[in-house]
Amino acid sequence: MSILSILEPAGTTSPRPTVARLVTGSIPATVGSDLLVPLADGRVTDYANFDHGASAPCLESARASVEAALPSYASVHRGNGYASRITTQWYERARAEVHAFVGARADDQVIFTRQTTDALNLLARAVPADATVIVFESEHHAALLPWPAERTVRLAAPSTPAGAVTAVADALRQAPEGPRLVVVTGASNVTGEIFPIAELTKVAKAHGARVCVDAAQLAPHRTVDLAALGADWVALSGHKLYAPYGAGALIGRADWLDAAEPYLYGGGATHAVTEDTVVWSTGPARHEGGSPNVIGAIALASACAAISRHRDAIEQHERGLLARLRSGLAQIDGVTTYSLFGDDADRVGTVCFTVAGLTSTLVSAALSAEYGIGVRDGKFCAHPLVGRLLADSPEHGTAVRASLGLGTTREHVDRLVDAVRTLATSGPRTEYAETANGCQPSVDPRDLHAPRIW
């Protein structure tokens, strides 16, 4: 067997009872797709995962790639032993795979990070000291907060795609001379709506500005083509791309990154060190100080390759489920769904909603305990946006988010719609109490203790 052949996706065996088949129909299979969860009434049901927007389950092919890499795992770039040389090849091939996944230009860098938050904070460290940063208040906190406040222009959440473009154009016209950076999400992590990246990039370039795209929510669901969009950087996370092994990436232009101080001082980031001087590396190594997360990079690359191979099938799968979910929720009295751009806006598989008379915490707790459905409640690390969306709903300070993906089925969608309808009309079946861990059944027979697995 060749070295590279062991990285080809293949069926694996495991003692864990929640392993799914490597391929389910025409979309990649995920680990845990047959996970069973207990209900408050003593029954057991399969888990309906509507929390992909927070962290997606692992692809079977990503896990297979990691298991193939582990026997020869070693440090990269610093050893001449067989294992180190092989691992180094995999690490750099992972970099090339991520580069291709986002349609990067030949001279764009791929810097491996921990996740999107880490990637955007890295870029914030590299932005020139006199740069003006323009960002919408509708951004996830990871894209909203890293920039120096005194040089950041925060725009109101747009109400239309055209309004977003106009707001950026106006802000750029009023910005002081010097470098400018526009930071924008690819798809909202609250509503799923897709921002007009190509149009925003066009207007930014017309004013000499650069663009960074937060693609954490977009890349798992739609193609990202950095070169075609004309954007300068894109940031993404492995844990949202079905590769939850602790790696993400910042991909894009090298000049600001090579001119900045290293993100982490240490081995690998240095070209030469003497008693008096340090010469830092250029390229990705400059900001990848220390031993990198090789396994995370391999998992991320494996997921990128699988998603690329199945992109059309993934989009078809998710569009059908999203239409079914939105249609079902729209027919329930008392349920309000929220949007920036309106019902007809293009979006990935995320729906934000509230139920009249019920807090979002109670809704999410009841969906879990009574129906085996996992959703997210709160403000989704996008407090300004959620505050704006709920401004006309004084009874609600937070909302429920249902985000679907490869681990979601039609039965899951129907179960969620039916469950929300029951909650809206009849309320929960059991009593709930506020606890330190959120809203929970007052009497909960479920065993929620998680024993050590090591």
Protein Blocks (a to p, Z undefined) as FASTA:
>chain_A
ZZklmmpccddddfbfkbccfbgcjbccdehilcccddfkopacddddfklmmoccddfk
lmmmmmmmmmmgccehiacbfklmmmmmmmmmmmmmmmmmnopafklccdddfblmlmmm
mmmmmpcfkbccdddfkbcfklmmmpcfklcccddddfbfklmmmmmmmmmmmpccdddd
ddddfbdcklopacdfklmmmmmmmnopacdddfklmmmmmccdfklnopabdcddfkln
opaghpacdeddfklmmmpccfbgcehjambdcfkbccddedjklmmgcjddfklmmmmm
mmmmmmmmmmmmmmmmmmmmmmmmmmmmmmpghiacddfkbjklccddddddddehiafk
lmmmmmmmmnopacdedjhopaklmmmmmmmmmkbmbdcdddddfkbcfklmmmmmmmmm
mmmmnopfbdcdddfkopadfbacbdfbdcdfZZ
